[in-house]
Amino acid sequence: MSIKKKDLVMNQQFPYQQSIESLEQNYKTDSTTGLTTNEAHERLRFHGTNELAHKAPPSILRIFIRQFESPLIYILLIAAALIIILGNGLDALIISIILFFNALIGTVQEGRTQMLLESLKHFLKSDALVLRNGTQQIIPSSSIVPGDIIILQQGERVPADARLISAHLLIVDESMLTGETIGVNKLTTLLDHEVPVHDQLNMIFKGTYVLSGTATALVTGTGIETEIGKIGSLAQTIREEIPLKKDLDIVSRWVLIFITVSCVFLFIIGLWHGRSINDLLITLSALFICVVPEGLPVVFTLTLVNGAYRMAKEQVVVKQLHAAEGLGRTSLIVIDKTGTLTKNEMMVTTVYSNNSFYTVTGQGYQPKGTVEFNGAVLTSFEHHQTLDLMAQGASLLNRTKIEIDPQTGLFALKGDPTQAALSVFAQKARYEQAHLNTLYSFINEIPFQADLRYQADFYIKDNKLIAFIVAAPEYILAHANNIQPADKEAFEALLHNGLRVIGAAYKEFDPKIISTQTSPDEFKNLIKDDLVFLGFFGLQDTIRPEVPTMVHDARAAGLRIVMATGDHKDTALFVARSVGIFNPGDTVIDGAELKKMSDAQLLNALPTTTVFSRLSPEYKLKLIELYHKMGAVVAMTGDGVNDAPSLVAADIGIAMGIIGTEVAKEVADIILLNDSFASIMNAIAYSKHMFTTLRRVILYFFATNLAELLLILTAVLINFPVLPLVAVQIFWLNLVTDGFLNVALALEDQEDSVFDILRTNKKLSLVDTRLMVKTFYLAAVMAIGSLGIFWYYEPYNITLAQTMTLVTMAMFQWMNAWNCRSETRTNFQLGVMSNRWLVAATTLVLFLQILLVHVPFLQHIFHTVPLSIEQWALIFALTSSIVVIEELRKYFFHSIKQAQR
């Protein structure tokens, strides 16, 4: 039965003023079993998804109207009005029609960009752990409904407004809601009077973050009915601010200045030669309109968004578009090892206990496997009591949920990978948490924290208070009272084998030493010393097979890779050597050493240091700051709550999509859905590809538009009786060259392998001397060829000469589009038919050009005459020369580079 709003406020009390029993009645739920699946589905239909109100994307009509909201368009409209005043209404009509078609093309391009941006948001969905049908389930956060019971751990984002049922050492960051930067200690205590949001200590709110502790809570509000939904201040959107666009704006501004000065110069020269003011104003207005690259910003954004979408399909989600292009400038990657270099399916492979080593078989998170001793499978732990206690503790300390993703067939983990690995070991030892919970009565817990370096649970069993502890081995060795030399040797042996080592201990007390008033600090003091050492867990995570090759290629390309991990020095070195991060001559710095070093000493050590072990999150931040002082462009991977400051400080913050906390994902620029290092390298390569794509588009814009300007400039300086092109023909060139082919170039596929892209273009610039030289040389070829055609035909027939010049210039520009596919590779190396968009665009503009020349109605409008087959062949032969010249140049330089390698 679905609950309605009037049912929820029947007693006129807010959830924080109601007892859990009262809330269970009002929301028709059970805090121990949760909702049933059918009831949850019915409530989802009634209340809607648990999502905030998003600003609707603009309609096609609004996008179309927006094409005219530009100072440049206002200039064009003024030019059209000026032409009407000068008495040429047909040319003004043509300007208006071409502006309309340009707006249509801009609408299509911007509409596609908007669609791609919207589709990117689907990669940013988050999950939540809920209690339904009496079992824990991982569901999309958007499917949470009022009455659901949610389970929260450190680092997770609160998926909905909820009343706390239980909370242990729970601290929540509510800064996005209240503005207070200090974490809030949450309690379950009933509040008997009305209080503002920041004083509702027994409530948690959608969008806030769990800094520490654990909790279960009853959902009281979802979607727009949450506190944050009511004020509408937070929406999960993808930022569209692109710092690189500032570079483009600067370039466009200089282009505008250059064109303005050129047109003024042409106007003065034309008057000096006695040309009509009317003709000069019309022609130069058309030239100004068409030479300004007004379509460049749209193509620029389309290139980045299209690239970000392709990266998302490769498991790299770009949350902020500046990262799409900024990633290609990265010179240093600070990387953790877990999940990125390894598969992130931690498994206990070896256990040391009571002076003995045990082998654990199996694969990843699969609970199938055995515990073996001296080659024999253990079917009973009767004679292995310390191992038995380790297995029980591993099961009881587990707070994770492991499920199989039905779509991918892979494990979906909600919680800490280390806890998951220990719980799987316990299952192999035939211990289930549900059964143990009937034997042990839970009292309290101390969740894992980086500064504590341990996790502990307190239970009552057989009238004894028992604490189970798993911790960093150094903590256990320092605080246990039964450590033997053999134990320390076993620890070193496990590290030498490249295993991650977790220590296990326990302690028994008289239950009378605690009460309901015992504080968290008092519980911590209970296990400060005199622990009973149980043993070590040796965990292993398989190195991803593709990583060593990718690391080698990256280093060869000049990209530095540094490992910064919280693991032990020996474990970190084992992995770093295996994948090629640590090589002869490199150094390693342990966290304890780093704390003693000054900034000056660190700066001296950084160039040769490739591994940092036992590194706490605050020192990761310090490393980022020091690398910035060295002038490095830093990308950093992170997954924990405490990694957030470093992810923000890095030029590109990369959060892990599988093991990453919601806090890390929120502040990062990029989310790595599969946590793979290979995906990072592929993303860097694709970012460089996007940058070179923008360079190619700029080259095409500049060369084609400059060719038109040089053609008119030369004709005016030579003082031809008439100009080679009339105004409407210049408009036509703008429509067929800038309107279709630039988009086709922006959609060119990645031309090189990942390694080739990483190795080349180490220092990228949007516009440099090489590009400008190539622009002038290509523009000069097109202008000279077109002018030569006009010079040859002008004495015979002016209209024929202008038609031949129009078709020649248009075809030169189409041919040049094929030149701009790559700055270094020929069309044959790329594959002539590999860019189907360019093939289609070229076919379309050729068809339109034929219509323009041979359809009588269009002949009248655009001042053209029919051309013979021979004339078409002449134009094709002449304009093909620009492709031949450029192909030979590319082949020649490519051969030289190959010979130099």
Salt bridges, closest charged atoms under 4 A:
ASP7 OD1 - LYS6 NZ 3.76
GLU39 OE2 - ARG43 NE 2.59
GLU51 OE2 - LYS125 NZ 3.34
GLU69 OE2 - ARG62 NH1 3.10
GLU110 OE2 - ARG66 NH2 2.24
GLU118 OE2 - LYS121 NZ 3.12
ASP148 OD2 - ARG132 NH2 2.67
GLU174 OE2 - LYS186 NZ 2.59
ASP192 OD1 - HIS193 ND1 2.77
ASP199 OD2 - HIS198 NE2 3.66
GLU225 OE2 - LYS5 NZ 3.53
GLU227 OE2 - LYS230 NZ 3.78
GLU241 OE1 - ARG239 NE 3.51
GLU325 OE1 - ARG329 NE 3.37
GLU445 OE1 - ARG399 NH2 3.16
ASP457 OD2 - ARG399 NH2 2.55
GLU474 OE1 - ARG453 NH2 3.35
GLU474 OE2 - HIS568 NE2 3.69
GLU474 OE1 - ARG614 NH2 2.80
GLU508 OE1 - LYS464 NZ 3.70
ASP553 OD1 - HIS552 ND1 3.51
ASP567 OD2 - LYS337 NZ 2.93
ASP567 OD1 - ARG500 NE 3.23
GLU593 OE2 - LYS569 NZ 3.72
ASP599 OD1 - LYS622 NZ 3.16
ASP643 OD1 - LYS620 NZ 3.55
ASP651 OD2 - HIS628 NE2 2.85
GLU662 OE1 - ARG157 NH2 3.82
GLU666 OE1 - ARG157 NH1 3.14
ASP669 OD1 - HIS322 NE2 3.41
GLU748 OE2 - ARG821 NH2 2.92
ASP749 OD1 - ARG310 NH1 3.31
GLU751 OE1 - ARG696 NH1 3.18
ASP752 OD1 - ARG825 NH2 2.73
ASP756 OD1 - ARG759 NH2 2.72
ASP768 OD2 - ARG695 NH1 3.10
GLU823 OE2 - ARG695 NE 2.85
GLU823 OE1 - ARG770 NH2 3.41
GLU886 OE2 - ARG889 NH2 2.75
